[in-house]
Amino acid sequence: MTSRPPLDPMSSLWDVIALQLRFQRERAGLTGTQLGDSIGCVRSTVSRIESNALKLDPKQAALADEALKTGGLFAALIFHALREPDGQWRKEHRDIEASASTIRIFEAVVIPGLLQTPEYARALAIAGGATDEVVRAVVEERMERQAILTRADPPLLWAIIAETVLEWPVGGAEVMREQLQHLLQAANMLNVGIRVVPKSTGAYMGLDGSFKVLSNATGDVAYTESPEEGKMVYSFGARKYLERYDRISLKALNDTQSKDLIRTKMELYR
């Protein structure tokens, strides 16, 4: 396992939080176990927060301020950290995705990256105005990310896709036909489930935008993305996205119906 890079408070507000938590804990003369008892976690979790392997959530921040008598320092830092874009969001997203045991995705616009073919990913990158070099890098990175689905201990991937995603002709007929065939193949994997929200649903919560929730033994992280920017939402905030996912799931077709609809859409590209 590779070691994490050293914390850099000049490049990341989350690194500031991690360093300050250790500094204030040691200043107060508390052990990791003692601080963990105060903020509702175990010593190893405190250690991971202090190395920025985990994020302090708003509830923990308030409890830390009380235990360490920091006058609201951590509550204020978390308030701003959760609202400012993180310049390292791409790497952070990849790292969390790679360690997730369950990945829930709702996609209203395009095929989820973990399920894209190289040709589909290439067409999206070209449409975004990327140079040839960037296009190659985007496709290579996306294919590397997909390797988690076939490793020895793959995560569970539950993907919900809007029907319109299947109809939008990204890259042309041949690219779409191969992409939809790839979806059907992926849906037959034991660790992958794909369901479609039909247009007959009408207005539903998913129209607000795409997102994913990455989960492992340490908790949940939600991820949303817009052009040139991504946002990670941790702990308490991520639970709202889990609730959103469940509500969208109620509108989706079941596994068999979804596969039948994907096959029907393939006929559009003959």
C-alpha positions as a Python dict, from the first residue, in 0.01 Angstrom:
ca = {
    (1, 'M'): (0, 0, 0),
    (2, 'T'): (136, 340, -96),
    (3, 'S'): (166, 602, 175),
    (4, 'R'): (-42, 919, 163),
    (5, 'P'): (140, 1236, 59),
    (6, 'P'): (229, 1479, 340),
    (7, 'L'): (-40, 1726, 440),
    (8, 'D'): (-14, 2067, 275),
    (9, 'P'): (-217, 2341, 449),
    (10, 'M'): (-135, 2583, 166),
    (11, 'S'): (-321, 2374, -93),
    (12, 'S'): (-616, 2221, 91),
    (13, 'L'): (-853, 2343, 362),
    (14, 'W'): (-911, 1981, 459),
    (15, 'D'): (-538, 1951, 528),
    (16, 'V'): (-566, 2257, 754),
    (17, 'I'): (-848, 2086, 945),
    (18, 'A'): (-649, 1764, 983),
    (19, 'L'): (-338, 1942, 1106),
    (20, 'Q'): (-532, 2168, 1341),
    (21, 'L'): (-717, 1875, 1494),
    (22, 'R'): (-390, 1706, 1588),
    (23, 'F'): (-236, 2034, 1707),
    (24, 'Q'): (-535, 2127, 1922),
    (25, 'R'): (-569, 1773, 2062),
    (26, 'E'): (-203, 1764, 2166),
    (27, 'R'): (-227, 2118, 2303),
    (28, 'A'): (-518, 2005, 2519),
    (29, 'G'): (-323, 1700, 2637),
    (30, 'L'): (-576, 1449, 2503),
    (31, 'T'): (-499, 1110, 2350),
    (32, 'G'): (-666, 994, 2031),
    (33, 'T'): (-884, 763, 2238),
    (34, 'Q'): (-996, 1047, 2465),
    (35, 'L'): (-1083, 1275, 2174),
    (36, 'G'): (-1260, 987, 2002),
    (37, 'D'): (-1476, 934, 2310),
    (38, 'S'): (-1570, 1303, 2298),
    (39, 'I'): (-1667, 1314, 1929),
    (40, 'G'): (-1824, 968, 1907),
    (41, 'C'): (-1563, 756, 1731),
    (42, 'V'): (-1268, 525, 1802),
    (43, 'R'): (-900, 617, 1818),
    (44, 'S'): (-825, 481, 1471),
    (45, 'T'): (-1090, 710, 1323),
    (46, 'V'): (-932, 1011, 1495),
    (47, 'S'): (-598, 907, 1348),
    (48, 'R'): (-747, 885, 999),
    (49, 'I'): (-910, 1227, 1034),
    (50, 'E'): (-576, 1373, 1147),
    (51, 'S'): (-410, 1232, 836),
    (52, 'N'): (-698, 1349, 612),
    (53, 'A'): (-785, 993, 517),
    (54, 'L'): (-1131, 1069, 658),
    (55, 'K'): (-1316, 1398, 685),
    (56, 'L'): (-1442, 1557, 1006),
    (57, 'D'): (-1818, 1602, 974),
    (58, 'P'): (-2018, 1898, 1114),
    (59, 'K'): (-2142, 1707, 1419),
    (60, 'Q'): (-1792, 1587, 1505),
    (61, 'A'): (-1658, 1939, 1449),
    (62, 'A'): (-1899, 2086, 1705),
    (63, 'L'): (-1808, 1816, 1958),
    (64, 'A'): (-1436, 1871, 1892),
    (65, 'D'): (-1476, 2245, 1955),
    (66, 'E'): (-1641, 2166, 2286),
    (67, 'A'): (-1384, 1906, 2394),
    (68, 'L'): (-1083, 2110, 2285),
    (69, 'K'): (-1227, 2451, 2383),
    (70, 'T'): (-1145, 2601, 2044),
    (71, 'G'): (-1427, 2853, 2032),
    (72, 'G'): (-1602, 2721, 1721),
    (73, 'L'): (-1283, 2686, 1513),
    (74, 'F'): (-1365, 2348, 1364),
    (75, 'A'): (-1732, 2429, 1303),
    (76, 'A'): (-1623, 2735, 1103),
    (77, 'L'): (-1355, 2544, 909),
    (78, 'I'): (-1599, 2265, 818),
    (79, 'F'): (-1863, 2520, 715),
    (80, 'H'): (-1628, 2669, 457),
    (81, 'A'): (-1465, 2341, 351),
    (82, 'L'): (-1802, 2192, 258),
    (83, 'R'): (-1887, 2493, 41),
    (84, 'E'): (-1562, 2556, -141),
    (85, 'P'): (-1457, 2349, -444),
    (86, 'D'): (-1155, 2131, -371),
    (87, 'G'): (-878, 2167, -628),
    (88, 'Q'): (-786, 1802, -572),
    (89, 'W'): (-1139, 1672, -625),
    (90, 'R'): (-1053, 1446, -920),
    (91, 'K'): (-784, 1255, -731),
    (92, 'E'): (-989, 1243, -413),
    (93, 'H'): (-1287, 1107, -604),
    (94, 'R'): (-1076, 835, -767),
    (95, 'D'): (-920, 734, -435),
    (96, 'I'): (-1254, 704, -257),
    (97, 'E'): (-1413, 524, -552),
    (98, 'A'): (-1128, 271, -557),
    (99, 'S'): (-1180, 188, -188),
    (100, 'A'): (-1562, 178, -195),
    (101, 'S'): (-1745, -146, -121),
    (102, 'T'): (-2073, -18, -267),
    (103, 'I'): (-2120, 245, -539),
    (104, 'R'): (-2466, 388, -605),
    (105, 'I'): (-2502, 605, -916),
    (106, 'F'): (-2788, 803, -1060),
    (107, 'E'): (-2716, 942, -1405),
    (108, 'A'): (-2958, 1170, -1588),
    (109, 'V'): (-2736, 1286, -1876),
    (110, 'V'): (-2477, 1030, -1993),
    (111, 'I'): (-2377, 669, -1936),
    (112, 'P'): (-2192, 647, -1599),
    (113, 'G'): (-1815, 657, -1642),
    (114, 'L'): (-1768, 314, -1484),
    (115, 'L'): (-1990, 167, -1756),
    (116, 'Q'): (-1870, 359, -2062),
    (117, 'T'): (-1700, 200, -2362),
    (118, 'P'): (-1375, 361, -2481),
    (119, 'E'): (-1549, 493, -2793),
    (120, 'Y'): (-1832, 651, -2594),
    (121, 'A'): (-1585, 812, -2352),
    (122, 'R'): (-1379, 939, -2645),
    (123, 'A'): (-1684, 1095, -2811),
    (124, 'L'): (-1774, 1279, -2490),
    (125, 'A'): (-1419, 1412, -2447),
    (126, 'I'): (-1402, 1532, -2808),
    (127, 'A'): (-1740, 1703, -2774),
    (128, 'G'): (-1604, 1884, -2469),
    (129, 'G'): (-1335, 2047, -2681),
    (130, 'A'): (-1042, 1849, -2542),
    (131, 'T'): (-716, 1825, -2733),
    (132, 'D'): (-604, 1491, -2874),
    (133, 'E'): (-366, 1445, -2583),
    (134, 'V'): (-636, 1519, -2325),
    (135, 'V'): (-882, 1291, -2503),
    (136, 'R'): (-636, 1002, -2482),
    (137, 'A'): (-574, 1075, -2113),
    (138, 'V'): (-946, 1091, -2034),
    (139, 'V'): (-1020, 760, -2205),
    (140, 'E'): (-721, 588, -2044),
    (141, 'E'): (-815, 711, -1696),
    (142, 'R'): (-1176, 603, -1738),
    (143, 'M'): (-1079, 253, -1845),
    (144, 'E'): (-836, 227, -1553),
    (145, 'R'): (-1112, 322, -1311),
    (146, 'Q'): (-1334, 46, -1449),
    (147, 'A'): (-1080, -217, -1341),
    (148, 'I'): (-1229, -210, -990),
    (149, 'L'): (-1537, -393, -1122),
    (150, 'T'): (-1340, -703, -1221),
    (151, 'R'): (-1077, -717, -944),
    (152, 'A'): (-1068, -996, -686),
    (153, 'D'): (-1282, -801, -437),
    (154, 'P'): (-1502, -583, -660),
    (155, 'P'): (-1747, -329, -521),
    (156, 'L'): (-2119, -359, -572),
    (157, 'L'): (-2228, -115, -841),
    (158, 'W'): (-2593, -14, -845),
    (159, 'A'): (-2662, 223, -1135),
    (160, 'I'): (-2991, 398, -1213),
    (161, 'I'): (-3005, 564, -1555),
    (162, 'A'): (-3267, 790, -1709),
    (163, 'E'): (-3424, 651, -2028),
    (164, 'T'): (-3317, 963, -2221),
    (165, 'V'): (-2952, 867, -2162),
    (166, 'L'): (-3010, 558, -2375),
    (167, 'E'): (-3154, 768, -2658),
    (168, 'W'): (-2897, 1046, -2684),
    (169, 'P'): (-2674, 947, -2981),
    (170, 'V'): (-2329, 1012, -2835),
    (171, 'G'): (-2072, 929, -3103),
    (172, 'G'): (-2326, 807, -3356),
    (173, 'A'): (-2521, 487, -3413),
    (174, 'E'): (-2233, 239, -3403),
    (175, 'V'): (-2088, 381, -3081),
    (176, 'M'): (-2430, 376, -2915),
    (177, 'R'): (-2511, 24, -3027),
    (178, 'E'): (-2186, -103, -2878),
    (179, 'Q'): (-2240, 104, -2565),
    (180, 'L'): (-2585, -38, -2500),
    (181, 'Q'): (-2457, -390, -2566),
    (182, 'H'): (-2187, -321, -2308),
    (183, 'L'): (-2453, -215, -2058),
    (184, 'L'): (-2635, -543, -2105),
    (185, 'Q'): (-2314, -739, -2054),
    (186, 'A'): (-2232, -541, -1740),
    (187, 'A'): (-2583, -595, -1605),
    (188, 'N'): (-2518, -971, -1611),
    (189, 'M'): (-2219, -937, -1376),
    (190, 'L'): (-2290, -1056, -1021),
    (191, 'N'): (-2171, -728, -867),
    (192, 'V'): (-2352, -491, -1107),
    (193, 'G'): (-2715, -388, -1123),
    (194, 'I'): (-2855, -147, -1385),
    (195, 'R'): (-3205, -4, -1374),
    (196, 'V'): (-3374, 253, -1596),
    (197, 'V'): (-3619, 530, -1504),
    (198, 'P'): (-3870, 543, -1792),
    (199, 'K'): (-3986, 872, -1943),
    (200, 'S'): (-4342, 774, -1855),
    (201, 'T'): (-4251, 857, -1494),
    (202, 'G'): (-4284, 1226, -1575),
    (203, 'A'): (-4135, 1469, -1323),
    (204, 'Y'): (-3931, 1303, -1048),
    (205, 'M'): (-3652, 1391, -807),
    (206, 'G'): (-3377, 1278, -1046),
    (207, 'L'): (-3438, 1575, -1272),
    (208, 'D'): (-3243, 1782, -1019),
    (209, 'G'): (-2917, 1624, -1138),
    (210, 'S'): (-2680, 1327, -1142),
    (211, 'F'): (-2479, 1207, -842),
    (212, 'K'): (-2317, 904, -685),
    (213, 'V'): (-2271, 774, -331),
    (214, 'L'): (-1954, 585, -242),
    (215, 'S'): (-1975, 365, 68),
    (216, 'N'): (-1735, 156, 273),
    (217, 'A'): (-1690, 49, 635),
    (218, 'T'): (-1597, 403, 742),
    (219, 'G'): (-1910, 570, 602),
    (220, 'D'): (-2062, 732, 294),
    (221, 'V'): (-1938, 1004, 59),
    (222, 'A'): (-2159, 1164, -205),
    (223, 'Y'): (-2012, 1306, -522),
    (224, 'T'): (-2156, 1552, -770),
    (225, 'E'): (-1988, 1702, -1075),
    (226, 'S'): (-2029, 2004, -1297),
    (227, 'P'): (-1804, 2133, -1579),
    (228, 'E'): (-1445, 2164, -1449),
    (229, 'E'): (-1554, 2110, -1090),
    (230, 'G'): (-1656, 1831, -856),
    (231, 'K'): (-1789, 1833, -501),
    (232, 'M'): (-1753, 1571, -229),
    (233, 'V'): (-2020, 1561, 42),
    (234, 'Y'): (-1930, 1370, 357),
    (235, 'S'): (-2104, 1186, 639),
    (236, 'F'): (-2431, 1356, 740),
    (237, 'G'): (-2466, 1537, 408),
    (238, 'A'): (-2415, 1213, 215),
    (239, 'R'): (-2715, 1056, 386),
    (240, 'K'): (-2941, 1301, 205),
    (241, 'Y'): (-2809, 1166, -124),
    (242, 'L'): (-2875, 809, -10),
    (243, 'E'): (-3235, 909, 62),
    (244, 'R'): (-3254, 1076, -279),
    (245, 'Y'): (-3118, 760, -444),
    (246, 'D'): (-3380, 546, -269),
    (247, 'R'): (-3661, 776, -381),
    (248, 'I'): (-3540, 771, -741),
    (249, 'S'): (-3508, 393, -721),
    (250, 'L'): (-3881, 371, -654),
    (251, 'K'): (-3940, 521, -1001),
    (252, 'A'): (-3709, 281, -1186),
    (253, 'L'): (-3801, -32, -1377),
    (254, 'N'): (-3692, -364, -1231),
    (255, 'D'): (-3386, -552, -1357),
    (256, 'T'): (-3564, -753, -1626),
    (257, 'Q'): (-3772, -460, -1751),
    (258, 'S'): (-3463, -240, -1766),
    (259, 'K'): (-3272, -492, -1978),
    (260, 'D'): (-3571, -522, -2212),
    (261, 'L'): (-3582, -144, -2253),
    (262, 'I'): (-3209, -128, -2326),
    (263, 'R'): (-3254, -394, -2598),
    (264, 'T'): (-3543, -194, -2743),
    (265, 'K'): (-3328, 119, -2755),
    (266, 'M'): (-3056, -71, -2938),
    (267, 'E'): (-3295, -104, -3228),
    (268, 'L'): (-3278, 275, -3270),
    (269, 'Y'): (-2916, 238, -3383),
    (270, 'R'): (-2952, -34, -3646),
}
